[in-house]
Amino acid sequence: MAAVRDLYEILGVQRDASPDEIKRAYRALAREHHPDVSSAPEAEERFKEIVGAYEILSDPQKRQQYDTFGQSGGPSGAGFNDIQDIFDMFFGGGFGGTRRGRRPTRTRRGEDLSTILTMSFTEAAFGVRQELQLDRMAVCETCLGNGAQPGTAPVACRTCHGSGELQQMRRSIFGTVMTASPCPTCEGTGQEIPDKCETCFGEGRVRKAETVVVDVPAGVADGMELRVGGSGNEGRAGGQSGDLFVGIRVEPSLAFDRRGQDLFAIADLSVTQVTLGAEIELETLDGIEHLRIEAGTESGTVIRLRGKGVPNINRRGRGDLYVTVHVITPTDLSREERKLIEQLAQIRGEVTSKREPARTELRRPDA
């Protein structure tokens, strides 16, 4: 049979180590191998090993039992197949408790959190790194997530004897039926904490104001939701952290109407600009863009500026900017301006008199 790792070896202490030495070793290893700190693939299993070893060796009675039977596997001397068997002996109902199926554990995944991030139109178009202030559940620094007052440890639940569930037998028309429900004392964890941590009151976590950095990719739109893995509440007893879901709210632009990755805008031009032609400047997302308006451009003409729209989210390329020309008809003409326009109408042979209506032909909108 393969050798089982010794609990003292897991914590890196001698067998005659004092309780303070065991505590210091546990704190150092727990900080190093916590899944939220270490990126190693085996970090979670290593962290659970460390927590389990500490919970046994920090309890005087359990430590004495382990020192007496830890290598032989109990009074029967049957031996252990792996480290899980050692934990089952202490947390699965004691020496003679049943160990069928999955062993109950206090480890729980942290809850997900959600928040709203409001940004400008330009920030949404090009992306932004934003710091969010959140109240989230973090590991208690007093007990390091153990939930027990330093120097003590969780024990097997006295109600369910570490099984995490209570079984009931009831009779029905189909015969005797055995049902199982989570133990109300330990909430199905198989463990209870007689001496709870004075800082977190046994929760193993405390509420803490923290800063979370969110990298918003270019091209996000109003109403989208971003997932930031591992930035939710930290788990209980070494459990995986929850996620943070960030709802995106984009302030509307005064200049652009966004449709997908394309932008649409209207350029107000004078009669003389579209009649004679002009060089104009447009304020786009990328700054000033020079645009040539050809002589005789009609109102309603759409000019396409390629690549001046919004970047495609998480991929290359950008949308386009479509500018619709809108000719402004002057309404506050001076006497001299009106006279000049009347002279232009006479030269072009256009009827402008209210007493002599000009015949105008109708045409289809798409003609």
WORA-V45497 format. One line per field, one symbol per residue. ss: DSSP state (A for helix, B for strand, O for the rest). psi: psi as a letter, one per 30 degrees, with the letter a starting at -180 (. if undefined). burial: # if it has 16 or more other C-alpha atoms within 10 Angstrom, else .. Layout:
ss = ???
psi = ???
burial = ???
This chain:
ss = OOOOOOAAAAAOOOOOOOAAAAAAAAAAAAAAAOOOOOOOOOAAAAAAAAAAAAAAAOOAAAAAAAAAAOOOOOOOOOOOOOAAAAAAAAAOOOOOOOOOOOOOOOOBOOOOBBBBBBBOAAAAAAOBBBBBBBBBBBBOOOOOOOOBOOOOOOBBOOOOOOOOBBBBBBBBOOBBBBBBBBOOOOOOOOBBOOOBOOOOOOOOBBBBBBBBBBBBOOOOOOOOBBBBOOOOOOOBOOOOOOOBBBBBBBOOOOOOBBBOOBBBBBBBBBAAAAAAOBBBBBBBOOBBBBBBBOOOOOOOOBBBBOOOOOBOOOOOOBOOBBBBBBBBOOOOOOAAAAAAAAAAAAAAOOOOOOOOOOOOOOOOOOO
psi = kkkkkkeeeefhllfgkleeeeeeeeeeeeeegkffekgkfgeeeeeeeeeeeefeffjeeeeeeeeegeffglffgflkelfeeeeeeffggaiglkhkakkklfkkkllllklkjklleeeeeflkkkkkjkjlklkkfefhfeflkkfllllkkfeghffflkkkklkafgakkklklkkfeghgffkljejkkfefhfefllkkklkkkkjklkgllkflkkkjkggakklkhglklalkkjkkkkklkfekjkjbflkklkjjlleeefefklklkkjafgakkkkkjkkgklkfkkkkjkggbkkkkgllllalkjkkkjkkkkfhkleeeeeeeeeeeeefhkkfkffikkkkkllkeg.
burial = ...#.###.##.#........##.###.##..####......##.##############..##.##..###.##....##..#.##########....#...####.######...#.#.########.....#.#####.################.#######................##.##.######.###.########.......#.######...####.#####################.....#.#..#######.#.#.##.........##.......#...#.#..##.#..######....##########..............#.........................
